[in-house]
């Protein structure tokens, strides 16, 4: 029948037109994928990127190349990735300091996190350890707060830079405890931790993987963890919320993004393989050994997390009057 023939013909045409998209999605990636890390080599983001990239290379059959683009508290690498071609061959592993905090601090950001990127997955979260130099006469967050109230504005704290999660965690601490301390910003988490260990500063929020060996060596004293729950690597260490500041929670979160405009098929493939990689036992174990919890989420869940973090830290920045000097 003519009608039946026409329907069959239209069906064949639609199938033919959709074939390139299907083939393209199946073939992706057919060359190395570049993963932008907006921080210098050696930090937590870099470590996560390399562990995840190795597993993704195994799953996709293509190399995943880590490209470190550090500077300006992660915003240089973030801006670089925003301008990349939306073909799925340049992706970004950002942190909440770049996708949630920086928009409140930089007036001339070269990107809009919500418009310039397509979300892929929430990759991981990491606690930070509130640590003090052994010379500071405090052994708990309560004692630190009492000392800071007795010496307003005098206790120096180091951070990875203005707007870094170590900075905002300390600002949140000061905001909730109604205390003032002296901010000494450094260019990255490594220099900030070294300043604390050497005694240049008195306290800092330090990554677990750094705090643990330095605490064992007696070079710093951990007094509390930033997360809502205790970290498995330092189970005896109380949370800040347990230590007299209910509601305190601060984590470094890591999200994968693609430049806006990338096809849905490629986004789906990257999300699927990334979530699969983050669920792999060896990946989870490698990250857990560094005090990092693998997540793996839907793109919508990453968007929800980004908006929640943006609202939270925007409030802290406004109330604390944080700005670049």
C-alpha positions as CSV (number, residue, x, y, z in Angstrom):
1,X,0.0,0.0,0.0
2,X,1.3,3.5,-0.8
3,X,0.8,4.8,2.7
4,X,2.7,1.8,4.2
5,X,5.5,2.2,1.6
6,X,5.8,5.9,2.5
7,X,6.0,5.2,6.2
8,X,8.7,2.6,5.6
9,X,10.6,5.1,3.4
10,X,10.5,7.8,6.1
11,X,11.6,5.3,8.8
12,X,14.6,4.4,6.6
13,X,15.5,8.0,6.0
14,X,15.3,8.8,9.8
15,X,17.5,5.8,10.6
16,X,20.0,6.9,8.0
17,X,20.1,10.5,9.3
18,X,20.7,9.4,12.8
19,X,23.4,6.9,11.8
20,X,26.3,9.5,11.9
21,X,25.5,10.5,15.4
22,X,25.4,6.9,16.6
23,X,28.6,6.0,14.8
24,X,30.3,9.2,16.1
25,X,29.3,8.4,19.7
26,X,30.6,4.9,19.3
27,X,33.9,6.0,17.8
28,X,34.6,8.7,20.5
29,X,37.3,8.9,21.5
30,X,39.4,8.1,18.5
31,X,42.4,10.2,19.7
32,X,43.9,11.2,23.0
33,X,41.7,13.2,25.4
34,X,43.2,16.2,27.3
35,X,42.2,16.7,30.9
36,X,42.9,20.2,32.1
37,X,44.0,20.4,35.8
38,X,43.8,24.1,36.9
39,X,46.5,23.6,39.5
40,X,50.2,22.8,39.5
41,X,51.4,19.1,39.5
42,X,51.6,17.3,42.8
43,X,48.3,18.4,44.4
44,X,45.1,16.5,45.1
45,X,43.4,17.6,41.8
46,X,46.5,16.5,39.8
47,X,46.6,13.2,41.7
48,X,42.9,12.5,41.1
49,X,43.2,13.4,37.4
50,X,46.1,11.0,36.9
51,X,44.4,8.1,38.7
52,X,41.1,8.7,36.9
53,X,42.8,9.3,33.5
54,X,44.7,6.0,33.7
55,X,41.5,4.1,34.3
56,X,39.6,6.0,31.5
57,X,42.5,5.2,29.1
58,X,42.0,1.5,30.0
59,X,38.2,1.7,29.4
60,X,38.3,3.9,26.2
61,X,41.4,2.6,24.5
62,X,42.8,6.2,24.2
63,X,45.3,8.1,26.2
64,X,44.0,10.7,28.7
65,X,46.7,13.4,29.0
66,X,46.8,15.5,32.1
67,X,47.5,19.1,31.3
68,X,48.4,21.3,34.3
69,X,47.4,24.9,33.9
70,X,47.8,26.4,37.3
71,X,47.6,30.0,38.5
72,X,45.2,32.6,40.0
73,X,43.6,30.1,42.4
74,X,42.7,27.7,39.5
75,X,40.9,30.3,37.4
76,X,43.5,30.4,34.6
77,X,43.1,26.7,33.8
78,X,39.3,27.0,34.1
79,X,39.3,29.9,31.6
80,X,41.5,28.0,29.2
81,X,39.2,25.0,29.2
82,X,36.1,27.3,28.7
83,X,37.6,28.4,25.4
84,X,38.4,24.9,24.1
85,X,36.6,23.3,21.2
86,X,33.4,21.5,22.3
87,X,34.4,18.2,20.7
88,X,35.0,16.2,23.9
89,X,38.8,16.1,23.5
90,X,39.4,18.8,26.1
91,X,37.8,18.3,29.5
92,X,38.2,20.0,32.8
93,X,38.7,18.7,36.3
94,X,37.8,21.7,38.4
95,X,37.3,22.3,42.1
96,X,34.7,24.2,44.1
97,X,37.3,27.0,44.5
98,X,37.0,27.6,40.7
99,X,33.4,26.6,39.9
100,X,31.7,28.0,43.1
101,X,34.0,30.4,45.0
102,X,35.9,32.3,42.3
103,X,32.7,33.9,40.7
104,X,32.2,35.8,44.0
105,X,35.7,37.1,44.1
106,X,36.8,37.9,40.5
107,X,35.1,40.8,38.8
108,X,36.8,40.1,35.5
109,X,36.5,36.3,35.2
110,X,36.9,35.1,31.7
111,X,34.2,32.4,32.1
112,X,30.7,31.9,33.5
113,X,30.8,28.4,35.2
114,X,27.1,27.7,34.5
115,X,27.1,28.9,30.9
116,X,30.6,28.1,29.7
117,X,30.6,24.4,30.7
118,X,28.5,21.3,30.4
119,X,28.5,19.2,33.6
120,X,29.8,15.6,33.4
121,X,30.1,14.2,36.9
122,X,30.9,15.0,40.5
123,X,34.2,13.1,40.8
124,X,35.2,13.2,44.4
125,X,35.3,15.1,47.7
126,X,38.1,15.5,50.2
127,X,38.2,16.7,53.8
128,X,40.7,19.1,55.2
129,X,42.4,18.8,58.5
130,X,42.5,21.9,60.8
131,X,46.1,21.7,61.9
132,X,48.3,23.9,64.1
133,X,52.0,24.3,64.6
134,X,53.2,22.3,67.7
135,X,54.3,25.6,69.3
136,X,50.7,26.9,69.4
137,X,49.3,26.0,72.9
138,X,46.0,24.5,71.7
139,X,45.0,20.9,71.3
140,X,41.4,21.3,70.2
141,X,39.2,23.6,68.1
142,X,37.6,24.9,71.3
143,X,41.0,25.9,72.7
144,X,41.9,27.5,69.4
145,X,38.8,29.6,69.4
146,X,39.4,30.7,73.0
147,X,43.0,31.7,72.1
148,X,41.8,33.6,69.1
149,X,39.3,35.5,71.1
150,X,42.0,36.4,73.6
151,X,44.3,37.5,70.8
152,X,42.0,39.0,68.1
153,X,43.7,39.4,64.7
154,X,47.1,38.1,65.9
155,X,47.1,34.4,65.1
156,X,48.5,33.9,61.5
157,X,46.9,31.3,59.3
158,X,48.2,30.1,55.9
159,X,46.1,29.2,52.9
160,X,46.6,28.1,49.3
161,X,45.5,31.6,48.2
162,X,42.6,34.0,48.3
163,X,39.5,32.0,47.4
164,X,41.1,28.6,47.9
165,X,39.0,26.1,49.9
166,X,41.6,26.3,52.7
167,X,41.0,30.0,52.9
168,X,37.2,29.8,52.8
169,X,37.2,27.0,55.4
170,X,39.1,29.3,57.8
171,X,36.7,32.2,57.0
172,X,33.8,30.0,57.7
173,X,35.4,29.0,61.0
174,X,35.9,32.7,61.9
175,X,32.4,33.5,60.8
176,X,30.7,30.9,63.0
177,X,33.0,31.3,66.0
178,X,33.0,35.2,65.8
179,X,36.8,35.4,65.9
180,X,39.5,37.2,63.8
181,X,42.9,35.8,62.7
182,X,45.6,37.0,60.3
183,X,45.4,35.7,56.7
184,X,48.7,34.8,55.0
185,X,48.0,33.6,51.5
186,X,50.4,31.4,49.5
187,X,50.6,30.2,46.0
188,X,49.2,26.7,46.4
189,X,48.5,24.1,49.1
190,X,52.1,22.9,49.2
191,X,53.7,26.2,50.1
192,X,50.8,26.9,52.6
193,X,51.5,23.5,54.4
194,X,55.2,24.2,54.3
195,X,54.7,27.6,56.0
196,X,52.8,25.9,58.8
197,X,55.3,23.1,59.2
198,X,58.2,25.6,59.3
199,X,56.4,27.8,61.9
200,X,55.9,30.8,59.5
201,X,52.2,30.5,60.3
202,X,50.3,29.0,63.3
203,X,47.5,27.1,61.6
204,X,46.0,26.0,58.3
205,X,43.5,23.6,56.8
206,X,45.6,20.9,55.3
207,X,44.8,17.9,53.0
208,X,44.6,14.6,54.9
209,X,47.4,13.0,52.8
210,X,49.7,15.9,53.9
211,X,48.5,16.2,57.5
212,X,48.8,12.5,58.4
213,X,52.6,11.9,57.9
214,X,53.5,15.4,59.2
215,X,51.4,14.7,62.3
216,X,53.1,11.4,62.8
217,X,56.5,13.1,62.5
218,X,55.4,15.7,65.1
219,X,55.8,18.6,62.6
220,X,52.1,19.7,63.0
221,X,49.2,19.0,65.3
222,X,45.8,18.0,63.8
223,X,43.0,19.2,66.0
224,X,39.8,18.6,63.9
225,X,38.5,17.6,60.5
226,X,36.4,19.9,58.2
227,X,33.8,17.3,57.2
228,X,30.4,16.5,58.8
229,X,31.7,13.0,59.5
230,X,35.1,11.8,60.8
231,X,37.6,10.8,58.1
232,X,38.5,7.1,58.1
233,X,42.3,7.8,57.9
234,X,42.1,9.8,61.1
235,X,39.2,8.2,62.9
236,X,40.1,9.5,66.3
237,X,40.1,13.1,65.2
238,X,36.8,14.9,66.0
239,X,35.0,17.1,63.5
240,X,34.8,20.8,63.9
241,X,31.0,20.5,64.4
242,X,31.7,18.0,67.2
243,X,34.1,20.5,68.7
244,X,31.6,23.2,69.4
245,X,30.6,24.7,66.0
246,X,27.5,22.7,64.9
247,X,26.8,23.0,61.3
248,X,30.4,23.6,60.2
249,X,31.2,21.6,57.1
250,X,33.8,22.3,54.4
251,X,35.1,20.0,51.7
252,X,37.2,20.3,48.6
253,X,35.0,18.9,45.8
254,X,36.2,17.9,42.3
255,X,33.9,18.0,39.3
256,X,34.5,17.1,35.6
257,X,33.2,19.5,33.0
258,X,33.2,19.8,29.2
259,X,33.1,23.1,27.2
260,X,29.5,24.1,26.5
261,X,28.2,22.8,23.2
262,X,29.6,19.3,23.3
263,X,27.2,16.7,21.9
264,X,24.8,14.8,24.2
265,X,26.2,11.5,22.9
266,X,29.8,12.4,23.9
267,X,28.7,13.8,27.3
268,X,26.8,10.6,28.0
269,X,29.8,8.5,27.0
270,X,32.2,10.5,29.2
271,X,29.8,10.4,32.1
272,X,29.2,6.6,31.8
273,X,32.9,5.8,31.6
274,X,33.8,8.2,34.4
275,X,31.2,6.8,36.8
276,X,32.3,3.3,35.9
277,X,36.0,4.3,36.6
278,X,35.2,5.9,39.9
279,X,33.3,2.8,40.9
280,X,36.3,0.6,40.2
281,X,37.8,-1.0,43.3
282,X,41.4,-0.1,42.5
283,X,40.5,3.6,41.8
284,X,38.5,3.9,45.0
285,X,41.3,2.4,47.0
286,X,44.0,4.7,45.5
287,X,41.9,7.7,46.2
288,X,40.9,6.5,49.7
289,X,44.6,6.1,50.6
290,X,44.9,9.8,50.0
291,X,41.9,10.7,52.1
292,X,39.7,11.3,49.0
293,X,36.2,9.8,48.6
294,X,35.3,8.9,45.0
295,X,31.7,9.9,44.1
296,X,30.6,9.5,40.5
297,X,27.2,11.3,39.8
298,X,24.8,12.3,37.1
299,X,25.3,15.7,35.4
300,X,22.2,17.0,37.2
301,X,23.6,16.0,40.6
302,X,26.8,17.9,39.8
303,X,24.8,21.0,38.8
304,X,22.9,20.8,42.1
305,X,26.1,20.5,44.1
306,X,27.6,23.4,42.2
307,X,24.7,25.7,43.0
308,X,24.7,24.7,46.6
309,X,28.4,25.4,47.0
310,X,28.0,28.7,45.1
311,X,25.3,29.9,47.4
312,X,27.1,28.7,50.6
313,X,30.4,30.3,49.9
314,X,28.9,33.5,48.4
315,X,27.2,34.1,51.7
316,X,30.5,33.6,53.6
317,X,32.4,35.9,51.3
318,X,29.8,38.7,51.7
319,X,29.6,38.4,55.4
320,X,33.4,38.2,55.9
321,X,34.0,41.0,53.4
322,X,36.6,39.0,51.5
323,X,38.2,40.7,48.5
324,X,41.5,40.8,46.8
325,X,44.0,43.3,48.2
